[in-house]
Amino acid sequence: MKKYPSVFVLTLNWNGKQITIDCVESVLKSDYPHFRAVVIDNGSTDGSNSALRRKFGNRITILENKENLGYAQGFNIGLNYGFEKNNADYCLVMNNDTVIDPSAISEMVRVAETDDSIGFVTGKVYYFDNPTVLQTVGIKEDPITWLGNHIGKGEEDRGQYDTMCERYFADDVFTLVRRKLYQETHGYNPLFFLESEETDWQARAKKRGYKIVYTPNAKLWHRVSVTIGKASGLQAYYDAKNPMLVVLLHKSPHFFRRYFWFHLRRDVIRGSLVSLKQGKMATALAKWQGFFACITWGMKNKKVSLRHFV
């Protein structure tokens, strides 16, 4: 009898009762024979946990955090549960505002098992409300921002991305993670409460020789920013702070300097002016707060010098 690697499927919930139920229902329809669905709850107050227990009983595991620990640390709770407490071979990290194809886990494990240097496996992400249109099939490298554009975004899927290949970066809307990689990198950096956490983790993994591989045969449909909102102040704060923080931690002062001035002009100044014109003063303020929060952190932790700016 064939032995199948164990997979713990992790999704993070914060007051997303119905979308999390929909997500878990899709996971439980998976054709892979050896997995466990785990919901990490970040202090929800909408009755999510009781609803999930009524719906699924002991078919799933619920890990309850007493407060909202954020995306990175919330998922770290699940990664620790899967890898350290249950000796999982792989963990699949996936957003709760998603629906996964029944064969996706099988395909991702199949790909990961072909090469020990494959640290992350991802696949096709479609828009939930436009199910044949791609949101992402990977992320390009950019010479200024480092994290570039999503490959395939907004394109009708006509088979143009049907070749398995290595990617520079990938969105962690769904990503299979190898146990050995986790043991060497210890998961997400809790410094990234929200946004850019996957870029930091993937950058650390790549420095150790691990690859990010895309397979066209693993598919998922994503509702996009349901939990925090597409244009919330919280999103604006971390969009201004964390991409800059990733560059500060991983790139040279010369690279950071170019990024810094580009980010200030395009994302902070121009972005806040657009928000003000739309009457979103709190969002505009949040952009500046996030921007200065990164600089303040860098100064306190002696990560920045004059070379980073001039």
C-alpha positions in Angstrom: 0.0 0.0 0.0 1.3 3.4 -1.0 2.3 5.7 1.9 1.0 9.3 1.5 2.8 12.2 3.3 0.7 13.8 5.9 -0.7 17.3 5.2 -2.2 19.7 7.7 -4.4 22.3 5.9 -4.3 25.5 7.8 -6.7 28.5 7.4 -6.9 31.5 9.6 -10.2 33.0 10.7 -11.1 36.4 12.2 -14.8 37.0 12.3 -15.3 35.4 8.9 -17.8 32.7 10.0 -19.5 31.9 6.7 -16.6 32.3 4.4 -14.5 30.1 6.6 -17.3 27.4 6.6 -17.3 27.6 2.8 -13.5 27.3 2.7 -13.5 24.3 5.1 -16.3 22.6 3.1 -14.1 22.8 0.0 -11.1 21.4 1.8 -13.0 18.4 3.1 -14.0 17.5 -0.5 -10.3 17.0 -1.4 -9.3 13.7 -2.9 -6.0 13.5 -1.1 -6.2 10.6 1.4 -4.0 11.9 4.3 -4.8 15.4 5.5 -6.3 17.2 8.5 -8.1 20.5 8.2 -7.2 23.0 10.9 -8.8 26.4 11.6 -6.8 28.9 13.6 -9.2 31.4 15.1 -7.8 34.9 15.9 -10.1 35.8 18.7 -13.3 36.0 16.7 -16.5 37.4 18.3 -19.0 36.5 15.6 -19.7 32.9 16.8 -17.4 31.4 14.3 -16.1 28.6 16.5 -19.4 27.4 17.7 -20.7 27.5 14.1 -17.7 25.5 12.8 -18.1 22.9 15.5 -21.8 22.5 14.8 -21.1 22.1 11.1 -18.0 19.9 11.1 -17.7 18.3 14.5 -14.5 16.3 14.9 -13.7 16.3 11.2 -11.6 19.5 11.8 -9.4 20.9 14.5 -10.0 24.4 15.8 -7.1 26.3 17.5 -8.5 29.2 19.5 -6.3 32.3 20.1 -7.7 34.6 22.8 -6.9 37.7 20.7 -6.1 38.7 17.1 -2.4 37.8 16.7 -2.3 39.0 13.1 -1.7 36.9 10.0 1.9 35.9 10.6 1.8 34.9 14.2 -1.7 33.4 13.8 -0.5 31.1 11.1 2.6 30.3 13.1 0.3 28.8 15.8 -1.0 26.5 13.1 2.4 25.7 11.6 3.7 24.8 15.1 0.6 22.6 15.6 1.1 20.8 12.3 4.9 20.4 12.2 6.0 20.3 15.8 3.0 18.7 17.6 1.8 16.4 14.9 5.0 15.7 12.9 3.3 16.7 9.6 5.2 16.3 6.4 3.6 19.3 4.8 1.4 22.2 5.8 -0.9 23.9 3.3 -1.3 27.6 4.2 -4.5 29.0 2.6 -6.7 32.1 3.1 -10.1 31.5 4.5 -11.8 33.6 1.8 -11.1 30.8 -0.7 -12.5 27.7 -2.3 -10.0 25.0 -3.3 -10.2 22.4 -6.1 -10.6 18.8 -4.9 -7.4 17.7 -6.6 -5.2 20.6 -5.6 -3.6 19.1 -2.5 -2.8 15.8 -4.3 -1.1 17.8 -7.1 0.9 20.0 -4.8 2.2 17.1 -2.8 3.0 15.2 -6.0 5.1 18.2 -7.2 6.8 18.7 -3.8 7.8 15.0 -3.6 9.8 15.2 -6.8 12.6 17.4 -5.4 13.7 18.0 -1.8 14.8 21.5 -2.7 11.2 22.6 -3.4 10.2 24.5 -0.3 6.9 26.0 -1.4 4.4 24.9 -4.0 1.6 27.1 -5.3 -0.9 27.0 -8.2 -3.5 29.0 -10.1 -5.5 31.5 -8.2 -8.7 32.7 -9.8 -11.2 35.4 -8.8 -14.1 33.9 -7.0 -16.6 36.2 -8.7 -15.0 35.7 -12.1 -14.0 32.0 -11.9 -12.1 31.7 -15.3 -10.1 34.9 -14.7 -6.7 34.6 -13.0 -5.7 36.7 -10.0 -2.1 35.3 -9.8 0.1 32.4 -10.9 3.2 33.8 -9.3 5.0 37.1 -8.8 7.8 38.7 -10.8 11.0 40.3 -9.5 11.1 44.1 -9.9 14.3 46.1 -10.2 13.0 48.9 -8.0 10.3 47.5 -5.7 11.8 43.9 -5.6 8.3 42.4 -5.2 6.9 42.9 -8.7 3.6 42.4 -10.4 1.4 39.3 -10.2 1.8 37.1 -13.2 -1.4 36.6 -15.1 -3.5 39.0 -13.1 -6.8 39.8 -14.8 -6.2 37.4 -17.7 -8.7 34.9 -18.9 -7.2 31.5 -18.4 -6.7 30.1 -21.9 -3.9 27.7 -20.9 -1.1 30.3 -21.3 0.3 29.4 -17.9 0.0 25.6 -18.1 3.7 24.8 -17.6 5.1 23.9 -14.2 8.0 26.2 -13.4 10.0 27.9 -10.6 8.8 31.4 -9.5 10.7 34.2 -8.0 8.0 34.9 -5.4 4.4 33.7 -4.9 1.3 35.0 -3.1 0.6 32.8 -0.1 -3.1 32.8 -0.7 -2.4 29.0 -0.9 1.0 27.5 -0.5 2.2 24.0 0.4 5.2 24.2 2.8 7.8 21.5 3.4 8.6 20.4 6.9 12.4 20.8 6.6 12.0 24.3 5.4 9.9 25.2 8.4 12.4 23.7 10.8 15.2 25.8 9.3 13.3 29.1 9.0 10.7 28.8 11.8 7.8 30.0 9.7 6.6 33.6 9.4 8.4 36.5 11.1 5.9 37.9 13.7 7.2 41.3 12.9 4.9 41.2 9.9 1.5 41.5 11.5 -0.2 41.8 8.1 1.1 42.1 4.5 4.5 41.1 3.1 4.9 38.2 5.5 5.2 35.7 2.7 7.9 37.8 0.9 10.0 37.8 4.0 9.6 34.0 4.6 10.2 33.2 0.9 13.3 35.4 0.8 14.8 33.6 3.9 14.0 30.2 2.4 15.6 31.1 -0.9 18.8 32.1 0.9 18.9 28.5 2.1 18.5 27.1 -1.4 14.8 26.4 -1.4 12.7 26.9 -4.5 9.2 28.2 -5.1 7.4 26.1 -7.7 4.2 26.8 -9.5 2.0 24.0 -10.9 -1.0 24.8 -13.2 -2.8 21.7 -11.9 -3.6 23.1 -8.4 -6.4 25.6 -8.5 -8.2 27.8 -6.0 -10.8 30.6 -6.2 -10.2 33.7 -4.0 -12.7 36.3 -2.8 -9.9 38.9 -2.3 -9.5 41.0 1.0 -12.8 40.0 2.5 -11.6 40.0 6.1 -9.8 43.3 6.3 -11.4 45.2 3.4 -9.9 46.2 0.1 -9.3 49.8 1.1 -9.3 49.8 4.9 -7.0 52.0 7.0 -5.5 48.8 8.4 -4.6 47.6 4.9 -3.2 51.1 4.0 -1.0 51.2 7.1 0.6 47.8 6.5 0.9 48.4 2.7 3.0 51.4 3.5 5.0 49.8 6.2 5.8 46.2 5.4 6.9 46.1 1.8 9.5 48.7 2.8 10.4 46.7 5.8 11.1 43.6 3.7 13.4 45.6 1.5 15.2 47.0 4.5 15.8 43.6 6.0 16.9 41.8 2.8 18.4 44.2 0.3 21.4 46.5 0.2 21.4 50.2 1.3 21.7 51.1 -2.3 18.7 49.1 -3.3 16.7 50.4 -0.4 17.5 54.0 -1.3 16.0 53.7 -4.7 13.0 51.9 -3.3 12.5 54.4 -0.5 12.1 57.4 -2.8 10.0 55.6 -5.3 7.7 54.2 -2.5 7.4 57.7 -0.9 6.4 59.4 -4.2 4.1 56.7 -5.6 2.6 54.9 -2.7 2.6 57.4 0.2 2.3 60.9 -1.3 0.3 60.1 -4.4 -1.7 57.4 -2.6 -2.6 59.6 0.3 -3.7 62.4 -2.0 -6.0 60.0 -3.9 -7.5 58.9 -0.6 -8.0 62.5 0.5 -9.8 63.2 -2.8 -12.1 60.3 -2.1 -12.8 61.7 1.3 -10.9 58.9 3.1 -8.9 60.9 5.5 -8.2 58.0 7.9 -6.8 55.9 5.1 -4.5 58.8 3.9 -3.3 59.2 7.5 -2.7 55.5 7.9 -0.4 55.5 4.9 1.9 58.1 6.5 1.7 56.3 9.9 2.8 53.0 8.3 5.6 54.7 6.4 7.1 56.4 9.5 6.5 53.3 11.6 9.0 51.4 9.3 11.6 54.2 9.5 11.2 54.4 13.3 11.6 50.6 13.6 14.7 50.7 11.5 16.3 53.5 13.6 15.5 51.8 16.9 16.9 48.5 15.7 19.9 50.1 14.0 19.0 48.8 10.6 19.2 52.1 8.8 21.9 54.7 8.2 22.5 57.8 6.1 23.4 55.5 3.2 19.9 54.2 3.1 18.6 57.7 2.1 21.3 59.7 0.3 
